[in-house]
């Protein structure tokens, strides 16, 4: 983002027009880390990231959660599910797994 003309203030078009998927994702994540918001909503925060950046983002989200901020994350990523206090599974908009059981089942298989 240092190369972008306006850095973190770079305006994004619909669906991040003007940036690659990974660039848009990194910009959105950087804004989250700099925000004072106590509740953070994330939808697949590691999508479109290379493996190295993905590991860094997971570690940073762990630190963010440890700092007392609440994260509500929609994800398929095992490392993000593992850091959750509660995991809910939805299928077709319906709850199909009680809190905690999805991760336990995935870990046992």
N, C-alpha and C positions, 0 to 999 in steps of 0.2 A: 504494500500500500504506500510505501515511501515514494514509489515512482509515480503514483497517481497525482494529478495536478492539485487536488484538494485533500489528499491523504484520507483520513478517516471521515472527513466531511464530504467525500465524493458522492454525488447524487447518483442513484441507481434508477434505471428505467424499469418498466414492467419486467419481472423475472430476471432482474439484474442485467438488463441490456447494457452493453458496453464493457462488461467484464466476463471472463470465463466463469464457469460454474464454481471452480475452486476459489477464484479471486472473490467472487461475490459472497461465497460462504465464509471465507476468512474475514472479509470486511464486516459482515453481520456479526460474527463471533467476537471480533475485536470491540465492536460497539457494546456488546453485552458485557464483556469483562470490564469495560470502562464505565458502565452505567451503575448508578447506585441502587437500581431496582432490587427489591427484596425477593420478588417472585420473577423467575426466568422461565419462559416457555420456549421449548426447543423442539423442532420437528426434524428428525434425522440429522443432527448436527455434524456428523462425520461423513455424510454423503458428499461425493465429488472431491474428497480430499485424498492426497497421496498417503501411503502408509506411515511415513515419518510424521507428517502434519497431523494425521489422525491420532497417533500415539500422544503427541503433544497436546492436542485438544482434549482428549480423554483425561490426561493428567491435570490439565488446567481446570476442567469441569469438576474433577474431584476436589481440587483446592477451593474452587468456588463454593461447592456444597459444604465443605468443611468450615468455611468462613461464616456459615450460618444462613446463607441464602437458600431459598427453596427453589429446586429445579423440578419442572414438570416436563418430562422428555418422552416424545414418541420415537421409538427406535427399535431396530432389529439387532443392534450391536451388542454382543454378549458382555463386553466390558462395561458398557453404560448400564445395562440391566443389572449387572452384578453390584453396582454401587447404589442401587435403589433401596430405599427403606421399604417400599411397597411396589409390587408389579401387578398390573392389571392387563389381562389379555382380552382384546376385542376381536370379534369376527362378525363382519356384516353389521357393525354398529352395536352388537350385543356383547355383554360381558360373558366370557366363556371360562374364565379362570379367576378364582378368589385370590386376594392379595397374598403374594409370596409363593404361591404354588407353581406358577409358570416357571420361574427361575429354578426352583427345586427340581421340577420335572426335567428341564433342559439339562441341568447339571448331572442328573442321574442317568441320562441316556447316552 
